[in-house]
Amino acid sequence: MTARRKVRIELEGAPFVVTSFRDLSGDTLTTESMTLDQLKATIDKTSALNKGDLPLIKLATFGDKRSDKGSLRHNANVLKVHGVEGDYDGESMSIDTAARKLVGIECLLYTSPSHMPAKPRWRVIAPFSVALNGKARDKMLRRIDARLGGVLAKESYTLSQAYFIGSVKGGSTAEVRVLEGKRIDRVSDIDETVKEERAHESSDEADLIKRLQQGDDGRHEAVTVLAAKFAARGMVTPGIIKTLRALMDASDARRDAKFKARYAEIVPAAESAVRKFAPETASAVLIGPDEARATLEELCGVPYEPPMIVEAYLSQDAGGYVGEGGKGKTTLTIRECVHIILGIPLYGRAIVRSGPTLIVTAEDSRAVMFSRLNQICRTMLLSKEKLLRVQQNFLVEDISTTPTRLAHVDRQGGVVATRFVDELIEKYGGVGLCLTTFDPTSLIGPGEMSGNDGMSELMRIGRLCSVRLSSAVRLIHHVSQVVARSGIADQYAGRGATAFADNSRSNHQVKILRERKVMYEQVEYRAPEWVRDADLADGSVTVIFHHKLSYGKRDPTPIVILRNGFAFRDDTMERIHHTPEARAERDAEVVEQIVALLRSRPELRVNKSTLSNDYARDVQLPRDVIRKGVEDALAMGRLESVELARGDRRGRLKEYLRVVEVTP
């Protein structure tokens, strides 16, 4: 045997370069050489309380160029590549099947932290025999992906993409396999084993179709995986939708609620699959006139209405939950989640569907969220059985230390969903969530510079998540400084663009209640007798205004909540029914308040709109009450509308309100 031949054989099993990153920030790295067996030992012994605390690895060497955010892990900083990493998150192919497909290639397979036996997720690591440049990496990864049937996630092809290793404590322990064989750069592009696997691919697809048509428990996965397979072949969205619908229509299964729910998943599943797996040319989204017509069932059957999660309060759709910062929105949300999980009536309203809840927090850490949950459960004096149900069904995804967003502005200036949306749907699509909360919008949205486009896309993403997760979706949002200072209570109280409210299907606003009586939608309410003046004075009383509910009958009665630490007492406010005389007296008082303001500030040049929008705090009245008060004052002759001189006009302000002094 020649020396050259001996060296080539000894390359198999030889050490290769691995770079480790402490966390996602990528601000520090360490580089070392190791074999696959040594890497297996490292993965076996690595664990952390949270996925975000695990290290990440990359088979590449990096330079010292930092990104704008200070990271060393970016494409421009990759010097040489020493192997490939591939991520599988399709939740269909087992690690055993993957190992069989990769026989003859020296590589390592390990299950990822989100892996479950029924929903497999794993990664493959395949070292090179020599260091290669970045351009060669894609070719090598395609060899691995070809063996696997083209199932690897698209981000696997990102040059600097690194992956977590190890296990999350309390979760499943990482399963690690080391396979012997040739290094991937010494394997030809077309291998005979690829041909042998094609028979397995067709049998896998046949099994998925069978599950789609017959299996209640497997339909969700079958819809998702089949859509991905069809998209990878270049099938466009309408074709995928039509094919999956035809397969389900041909089924003899009962058209029960589960069947209809899976049928409704077809459109969003097809859209998601095309975004992730389709070639760039597969961009058609229209279904054509044949499919655009209503079915007889849609036309003549029972009209569709989104199911309610909480009676007359929370529907299975996307909505907003707004309020000032630091006034308890997140804590109230945690409490609402506990009620939904346990089926305990909330604010006197029945829980229509109870089950798991998820909070995606971009502001408070996991530790803070669970600390609040702990204290709320303590004050509720829950039994051991109920505590276990909360522990199993209260879910938190902490993204507070990552730059993760639901949407971002692309290079063309459009606002589009991020990969995070698909990841969320993939991981939680089969959980049966009742409520999914994103907190807060300012840290998880595309940014306020995107205006109405950003808020519209954010709500569209919320509706997508609602459909795919079969869950109510809520976006927690802050109010503007003007709203906070003036006490405005209406659906447009949310900060920034009005599309947040316009495109939401429900809208709630949280405020601190300082006065015993409040005006809301031109109706006067008062707090229950058990609310003390001292509670109002120290800010212990919160009121929830329910501004909008697109489906179902909305109860506009404000909800009042007394908070003592993490103990709560709630009730609805009492509506004050005025006699015509009393109502007229109240209206006259409003007129006098408006007249008093304008008389004290004769320099003001305001009309009805600018007075209600810009001076609500000065008058200390809601905007709708101010507008009605101005109309009453004009009708009573207490105010008059005077035309501004041409040089004093500003935009739409062409007239201003002037007090008419009444002589005795």
C-alpha positions in Angstrom: 0.0 0.0 0.0 1.4 3.4 -0.9 1.9 6.1 1.6 -0.7 8.3 -0.2 -3.3 5.5 0.1 -2.6 5.0 3.8 -3.0 8.7 4.5 -6.4 8.7 2.7 -7.7 5.8 4.8 -6.5 7.3 8.1 -8.5 10.5 7.3 -11.7 8.7 8.3 -12.1 9.1 12.0 -9.4 11.9 12.2 -10.0 15.1 14.3 -11.6 18.1 12.6 -12.1 21.7 13.7 -15.1 22.7 15.8 -15.9 26.3 16.9 -18.1 26.7 20.0 -20.1 29.8 20.9 -21.3 30.5 24.4 -24.7 31.8 23.3 -26.6 33.2 20.4 -24.9 36.6 20.6 -21.7 35.1 19.1 -19.5 37.6 20.9 -17.1 35.0 22.1 -15.8 31.7 20.6 -13.4 28.9 21.2 -11.9 26.6 18.6 -10.6 23.1 19.1 -10.0 19.8 17.2 -12.0 16.7 18.0 -13.2 13.4 16.6 -16.9 12.5 16.2 -16.6 10.3 19.3 -15.3 13.2 21.3 -18.0 15.4 20.0 -20.6 12.7 21.0 -19.1 12.7 24.6 -19.4 16.5 24.7 -23.0 16.5 23.6 -23.8 13.7 26.1 -22.5 15.6 29.1 -23.8 19.1 28.1 -27.1 20.3 29.7 -28.8 23.5 30.9 -32.0 24.7 32.4 -33.0 26.5 29.3 -32.3 25.9 25.6 -30.9 29.4 25.3 -28.2 28.5 27.9 -26.8 25.7 25.8 -23.7 26.3 23.7 -23.7 26.3 19.9 -21.2 24.6 17.5 -20.0 25.2 14.0 -17.6 23.2 11.8 -15.8 26.3 10.6 -13.0 28.7 11.6 -13.8 32.4 12.0 -11.8 35.6 11.8 -12.0 38.6 14.1 -14.4 40.8 12.1 -17.4 41.7 14.3 -20.9 42.5 13.0 -22.7 45.7 13.8 -24.1 43.9 16.9 -20.7 42.7 18.0 -21.0 39.1 16.8 -18.2 37.0 15.4 -20.6 34.5 13.9 -21.7 35.9 10.6 -21.1 34.9 6.9 -18.5 37.5 6.1 -16.3 36.3 9.0 -16.1 32.6 8.0 -12.6 31.7 6.9 -12.7 28.0 6.2 -15.3 25.3 6.5 -14.4 21.9 8.1 -17.8 20.2 7.7 -21.5 20.6 7.3 -24.4 20.8 9.8 -28.0 20.0 8.8 -31.2 20.6 10.8 -34.3 18.5 10.4 -37.6 19.9 12.0 -40.2 18.1 9.9 -41.3 15.9 12.8 -41.9 12.9 10.6 -38.6 11.2 9.9 -37.1 9.4 12.9 -33.4 9.5 13.7 -33.3 5.7 13.0 -34.5 6.3 9.4 -32.0 9.1 9.0 -29.2 6.8 10.1 -30.3 4.2 7.6 -30.3 6.7 4.8 -26.8 8.0 5.7 -25.1 4.6 5.9 -21.6 4.8 4.4 -21.1 8.5 5.4 -19.0 9.4 8.4 -21.3 11.6 10.4 -23.0 12.3 13.8 -26.7 12.5 14.4 -28.2 13.9 17.5 -31.7 14.9 18.6 -32.3 18.6 19.2 -33.7 20.1 22.5 -37.2 20.3 21.1 -37.3 16.7 20.0 -40.1 14.4 21.1 -40.5 10.7 20.1 -43.8 11.4 18.4 -42.4 14.5 16.7 -38.8 13.8 15.8 -36.3 16.6 15.4 -32.6 16.0 14.9 -29.4 17.4 13.4 -26.6 15.8 11.3 -22.9 16.8 11.6 -20.6 15.6 8.8 -16.8 16.6 8.8 -14.7 17.0 5.7 -11.4 15.3 5.0 -9.8 18.8 4.3 -10.8 22.4 4.9 -12.9 23.9 2.1 -14.1 27.4 1.2 -17.6 28.6 1.9 -18.8 28.1 -1.6 -18.1 24.4 -1.5 -20.2 23.9 1.6 -23.5 24.1 -0.2 -22.5 21.3 -2.6 -21.4 19.1 0.3 -24.6 19.7 2.2 -26.7 18.9 -0.8 -25.1 15.5 -0.9 -26.3 14.9 2.7 -29.7 16.4 1.9 -30.1 14.2 -1.3 -29.5 11.1 0.8 -32.2 12.2 3.3 -34.7 13.1 0.5 -34.4 16.9 0.6 -35.9 17.3 4.1 -33.3 19.6 5.7 -34.5 23.0 6.8 -33.5 25.9 4.5 -31.4 27.6 7.2 -29.1 24.7 7.2 -27.6 26.3 4.0 -26.7 29.5 5.8 -22.9 29.6 5.8 -22.5 30.8 9.4 -25.5 28.9 10.9 -24.6 27.2 14.2 -26.7 24.9 16.3 -27.3 24.2 20.0 -26.0 20.9 21.4 -26.9 19.1 24.6 -30.1 18.5 26.6 -32.5 20.8 28.5 -33.0 19.6 32.1 -36.5 18.3 32.5 -36.8 17.5 28.8 -35.7 14.5 26.8 -32.0 13.6 26.9 -30.2 14.1 23.6 -29.8 10.9 21.6 -26.5 10.7 19.8 -25.4 8.4 17.0 -22.0 8.1 15.3 -21.9 6.5 11.9 -18.7 5.2 10.2 -17.9 5.6 6.5 -16.4 8.1 4.0 -16.1 11.8 4.7 -18.8 13.6 2.7 -16.3 15.4 0.4 -15.1 12.0 -0.7 -18.6 10.7 -1.6 -19.8 11.2 -5.2 -22.8 13.4 -5.9 -24.9 10.4 -7.2 -24.7 7.3 -5.1 -26.5 4.0 -5.7 -28.0 4.1 -2.2 -29.9 7.3 -3.2 -31.8 5.2 -5.8 -32.5 2.5 -3.2 -34.1 5.1 -1.0 -36.6 6.3 -3.6 -38.8 3.3 -2.9 -38.9 4.2 0.8 -39.8 7.8 -0.1 -42.9 6.7 -2.1 -44.0 4.4 0.7 -43.5 7.2 3.3 -45.8 9.4 1.2 -48.4 6.7 0.8 -48.4 6.3 4.6 -48.9 10.1 5.0 -51.9 10.1 2.6 -53.4 7.2 4.5 -53.0 9.1 7.8 -54.5 12.2 6.2 -57.6 10.4 5.1 -58.1 8.0 8.1 -56.1 9.0 11.2 -57.6 11.7 13.5 -54.3 11.9 15.5 -52.0 12.0 12.5 -53.8 14.4 10.2 -52.1 17.6 11.4 -48.6 16.1 10.8 -49.7 14.6 7.5 -51.0 18.0 6.2 -47.8 19.7 7.2 -45.4 17.1 5.8 -47.2 16.5 2.5 -47.4 20.2 1.9 -43.7 20.5 2.4 -43.0 17.6 0.1 -45.2 19.0 -2.7 -43.6 22.5 -2.3 -40.1 21.0 -2.5 -41.1 19.5 -5.9 -42.0 22.9 -7.2 -45.8 22.7 -6.8 -47.3 26.1 -6.3 -49.6 27.1 -3.5 -53.0 26.6 -5.3 -51.9 23.2 -6.5 -50.9 22.1 -3.0 -54.3 23.3 -1.7 -56.2 21.6 -4.4 -54.4 18.3 -4.0 -54.7 18.2 -0.2 -58.4 19.1 -0.3 -59.0 16.5 -3.0 -57.3 13.8 -0.8 -59.4 14.8 2.2 -62.6 15.1 0.2 -62.0 11.5 -1.0 -61.9 10.3 2.6 -64.7 8.2 4.2 -64.0 9.7 7.6 -66.7 11.6 9.5 -66.8 15.3 8.9 -66.6 16.1 12.6 -64.9 19.1 14.3 -61.4 17.5 14.1 -61.8 16.8 10.4 -62.9 20.4 9.7 -60.1 21.8 11.8 -57.5 19.9 9.8 -59.2 20.9 6.5 -59.0 24.5 7.5 -55.2 24.1 8.1 -54.6 23.3 4.4 -54.3 26.8 3.1 -51.9 28.2 5.8 -49.9 24.9 5.7 -49.5 25.3 1.9 -48.5 28.9 2.2 -45.9 28.1 4.9 -44.5 25.2 2.9 -44.0 27.3 -0.2 -42.2 30.0 1.8 -39.8 27.4 3.3 -39.3 24.7 0.7 -40.3 25.9 -2.7 -37.9 26.9 -5.5 -37.9 30.7 -6.1 -40.2 30.3 -9.2 -43.0 28.8 -7.2 -44.7 32.0 -6.2 -48.3 31.7 -7.4 -50.9 32.3 -4.6 -54.2 32.6 -6.5 -56.5 29.5 -6.5 -58.4 30.4 -9.7 -62.2 30.7 -10.3 -63.1 27.0 -9.8 -61.7 27.0 -6.3 -62.7 30.6 -5.5 -66.4 29.7 -5.6 -68.1 28.8 -2.3 -68.9 25.1 -1.7 -72.6 24.2 -1.2 -71.7 23.6 2.5 -70.2 27.0 2.8 -73.2 28.6 1.1 -76.0 26.7 2.7 -74.6 25.2 5.8 -74.1 26.7 9.3 -72.3 30.0 9.0 -68.8 29.9 10.4 -68.0 31.8 13.5 -64.6 31.6 15.3 -65.0 29.6 18.5 -64.9 31.5 21.8 -62.3 30.7 24.4 -63.9 32.9 27.1 -67.6 33.7 26.8 -68.2 37.2 25.4 -64.5 38.1 26.1 -61.9 36.2 24.1 -62.5 34.6 20.7 -60.2 32.2 18.7 -58.8 35.0 16.6 -56.1 37.7 16.8 -56.5 40.8 19.0 -54.8 43.4 21.0 -54.3 44.0 24.7 -53.1 47.5 25.4 -52.2 49.7 28.3 -49.5 51.8 30.0 -46.2 50.2 30.8 -45.9 48.8 34.3 -49.6 48.7 35.0 -50.0 45.0 35.2 -50.9 43.8 31.7 -48.5 40.8 31.8 -49.5 39.8 35.3 -53.2 39.9 34.4 -52.4 37.8 31.4 -50.8 35.2 33.5 -53.8 35.1 35.8 -56.1 34.8 32.8 -54.0 31.9 31.6 -54.4 30.0 34.9 -58.2 30.4 34.7 -58.2 29.2 31.1 -56.0 26.2 31.9 -58.2 25.2 34.8 -61.6 26.1 33.3 -62.3 28.6 36.2 -64.8 31.3 35.2 -63.0 34.6 34.3 -64.5 38.0 35.2 -67.8 36.2 35.7 -67.6 34.7 32.2 -67.5 31.0 31.4 -64.4 29.3 30.0 -65.8 27.8 26.7 -62.6 25.8 26.0 -59.9 25.1 28.5 -56.4 23.9 27.9 -52.7 24.9 27.4 -51.6 28.5 27.0 -48.3 30.0 25.7 -46.6 33.3 26.4 -43.8 34.4 24.1 -42.0 37.0 26.2 -39.6 39.4 24.7 -39.4 41.6 27.8 -39.6 39.6 31.0 -37.3 36.6 31.5 -38.5 33.0 32.1 -37.6 33.3 35.7 -39.7 36.4 36.2 -42.7 34.9 34.4 -42.7 31.7 36.5 -42.1 33.7 39.7 -45.3 35.6 39.0 -47.1 32.4 38.1 -45.9 30.9 41.4 -47.3 33.8 43.5 -50.6 33.9 41.7 -51.1 30.1 42.2 -50.2 30.5 45.9 -52.9 33.1 46.5 -55.5 31.0 44.6 -54.9 28.1 47.1 -54.9 25.5 44.3 -55.0 21.8 45.0 -52.1 19.6 44.1 -54.0 18.2 41.1 -54.7 21.7 39.8 -51.2 22.8 40.4 -50.0 19.9 38.3 -52.4 20.9 35.5 -51.0 24.5 35.5 -47.4 23.1 35.5 -48.1 21.0 32.5 -50.1 23.5 30.5 -48.6 27.0 31.2 -45.9 27.4 28.6 -43.3 30.2 28.2 -40.9 30.8 25.4 -38.3 33.4 26.5 -36.8 35.3 23.6 -35.9 38.3 25.8 -32.2 38.0 25.1 -32.5 37.4 21.4 -33.3 39.8 18.5 -36.2 37.6 17.5 -39.2 39.3 15.8 -42.4 38.1 14.2 -41.9 40.4 11.2 -39.1 42.5 9.7 -38.6 44.9 6.8 -36.9 43.1 3.8 -34.5 44.6 1.3 -37.3 45.8 -0.9 -38.9 47.7 2.0 -41.8 45.3 2.4 -42.8 44.0 5.8 -42.7 40.1 5.9 -43.0 37.3 8.4 -39.8 35.9 9.8 -38.7 32.2 10.0 -39.6 32.4 13.7 -43.4 32.3 12.8 -43.0 29.0 11.0 -40.9 27.6 13.8 -43.5 28.6 16.3 -46.3 26.9 14.3 -44.2 23.8 13.7 -43.4 23.3 17.4 -46.8 24.2 18.9 -49.2 23.2 16.1 -50.3 20.0 17.8 -50.3 21.2 21.4 -53.9 22.3 21.4 -53.2 25.9 22.7 -56.2 27.9 23.8 -54.3 31.3 24.1 -51.0 32.4 22.6 -49.7 35.8 23.8 -46.9 37.8 22.4 -45.4 40.3 24.8 -44.8 43.1 23.9 -45.4 44.3 20.4 -42.7 46.9 20.5 -40.0 44.2 20.9 -41.5 41.5 18.7 -43.0 43.6 15.8 -41.2 45.1 12.8 -40.7 48.5 14.5 -42.7 51.7 14.5 -40.9 53.0 11.4 -43.0 50.6 9.3 -46.2 52.3 10.4 -49.5 50.9 9.3 -47.8 48.4 7.0 -46.0 46.9 10.0 -49.1 46.8 12.2 -51.2 45.3 9.5 -48.7 42.5 8.8 -48.3 41.9 12.5 -52.1 41.3 12.9 -52.0 39.1 9.7 -49.4 37.0 11.3 -51.5 36.9 14.5 -54.4 35.5 12.4 -52.1 33.0 10.7 -50.9 31.8 14.1 -54.5 31.6 15.3 -55.6 29.4 12.4 -52.5 27.1 12.5 -52.5 26.8 16.3 -56.3 26.7 16.7 -55.7 29.3 19.4 -56.7 32.8 20.5 -53.8 35.1 19.8 -53.1 38.3 21.7 -50.5 41.0 21.1 -49.7 43.0 24.2 -49.1 46.6 23.3 -48.3 49.9 24.9 -50.2 53.2 24.7 -48.8 56.5 23.6 -47.7 59.2 26.1 -50.7 61.3 25.0 -53.2 58.5 25.8 -51.5 57.7 29.1 -51.6 61.3 30.2 -55.1 62.2 29.0 -56.8 59.1 30.1 -58.2 58.2 26.7 -60.1 54.9 26.5 -61.0 53.7 23.0 -59.8 51.1 20.5 -57.2 53.4 19.1 -55.4 53.9 22.4 -52.6 51.6 21.2 -49.3 53.3 20.4 -48.4 54.0 16.8 -50.4 53.2 13.7 -54.2 52.7 13.8 -54.0 49.4 11.8 -53.2 47.6 15.0 -56.8 48.2 16.1 -58.4 48.2 12.7 -57.1 44.8 11.8 -57.6 43.1 15.2 -60.7 41.0 15.8 -60.8 41.9 19.5 -59.3 44.8 21.6 -59.0 45.3 25.3 -57.4 48.2 27.2 -56.1 48.1 30.8 -56.1 51.3 32.9 -55.6 52.2 36.5 -58.9 53.4 38.0 -58.6 56.6 40.1 -62.2 57.8 40.2 -65.2 55.9 41.4 -67.2 56.9 38.3 -66.1 56.6 34.7 -67.6 57.6 31.4 -67.3 55.0 28.7 -69.0 55.1 25.3 -71.3 57.9 26.6 -72.5 55.7 29.5 -71.6 56.4 33.1 -70.4 53.5 35.3 -69.4 53.4 39.0 -67.2 50.9 40.9 -68.7 48.4 43.2 -69.2 49.4 46.8 -66.5 47.0 48.0 -63.9 49.2 46.2 -62.6 51.6 48.8 -61.5 55.2 48.1 -58.1 54.3 49.6 -57.7 51.5 47.0 -58.5 54.0 44.2 -56.0 56.5 45.6 -53.1 54.1 45.8 -53.5 52.7 42.3 -54.6 49.2 43.4 -57.7 49.2 41.2 -57.5 48.3 37.5 -60.2 48.6 34.9 -60.4 46.6 31.6 -62.3 48.2 28.7 -63.5 45.8 26.0 -63.5 48.0 22.9 -64.0 45.5 20.2 -65.2 41.9 19.5 -65.8 41.3 15.8 -67.4 37.9 16.3 -70.0 37.4 19.0 -71.9 39.8 21.2 -69.6 42.3 23.0 -70.4 43.2 26.6 -69.1 46.8 26.9 -69.5 46.9 30.7 -66.0 47.7 32.1 -64.4 45.1 34.4 -62.9 46.3 37.6 -60.1 44.4 39.4 -58.7 45.1 42.9 -55.2 43.8 43.2 -53.4 43.1 46.5 -50.0 41.8 45.7 -50.8 38.7 43.6 -54.3 38.3 45.0 -57.2 39.6 42.8 -60.9 40.4 43.2 -62.9 41.3 40.2 -66.4 42.4 39.2 -68.2 44.4 36.5 -68.8 48.1 37.1 -72.4 49.2 37.7 -74.1 51.2 35.0 -75.8 54.4 36.2 -79.2 54.8 34.7 -80.0 58.5 34.6 -83.4 60.1 34.3 -83.8 62.5 31.4 -83.5 65.4 33.8 -80.3 64.1 35.3 -78.8 63.3 31.9 -79.6 66.9 30.7 -77.9 68.2 33.9 -74.8 66.1 33.2 -74.7 67.2 29.6 -74.9 70.9 30.7 -71.9 70.3 33.1 -69.9 69.0 30.2 -70.7 72.1 28.1 -69.6 74.4 31.0 -66.3 72.5 31.3 -65.6 73.0 27.6 -66.6 76.7 27.7 -64.5 77.3 30.8 -61.4 75.9 29.1 -61.9 78.0 25.9 -62.7 81.1 28.0 -59.5 80.7 30.1 -57.4 80.3 26.9 -58.7 82.7 24.3 -55.6 82.2 22.2 -56.6 78.6 21.3 -57.6 78.0 17.7 -59.3 74.6 17.8 -62.2 72.9 16.2 -64.2 69.9 17.6 -61.7 67.4 16.3 -58.5 69.1 17.6 -60.1 69.9 20.9 -61.1 66.3 21.6 -57.8 64.8 20.3 -55.3 67.3 21.8 -57.0 68.7 24.9 -58.8 65.8 26.4 -56.4 65.9 29.3 -57.1 69.6 30.0 -60.9 69.1 30.0 -60.5 65.8 31.8 -63.2 64.1 29.7 -63.1 61.3 27.2 -62.9 62.3 23.5 -66.4 61.1 22.6 -67.9 63.1 25.5 -66.0 66.2 24.4 -67.2 65.9 20.8 -70.8 65.6 22.0 -70.3 68.5 24.4 -69.1 70.7 21.6 -72.1 69.8 19.5 -74.4 70.6 22.4 -72.6 73.9 23.1 -73.0 75.0 19.5 -76.7 74.0 19.5 -77.2 76.0 22.8 -75.5 79.0 21.4 -72.7 78.8 24.0 -70.0 78.4 21.3 -69.8 79.5 17.7 -67.7 78.3 14.8 -65.6 81.2 13.4 -63.8 81.1 10.0 -60.0 81.6 10.3 -58.2 84.2 8.3 -56.5 82.5 5.3 -53.0 83.0 6.6 -53.9 81.4 10.0 -55.3 78.1 8.5 -53.4 74.9 9.2 -54.2 71.8 7.2 -57.9 71.0 7.8 -58.2 73.6 10.5 -60.2 76.3 8.7 -62.6 77.3 11.5 -62.2 77.6 15.3 -64.5 77.5 18.3 -65.2 80.8 20.1 -67.1 81.3 23.3 -70.3 83.3 23.0 -70.6 85.5 26.1 -74.1 85.4 27.4 -75.2 88.7 29.0 -77.4 88.6 32.1 
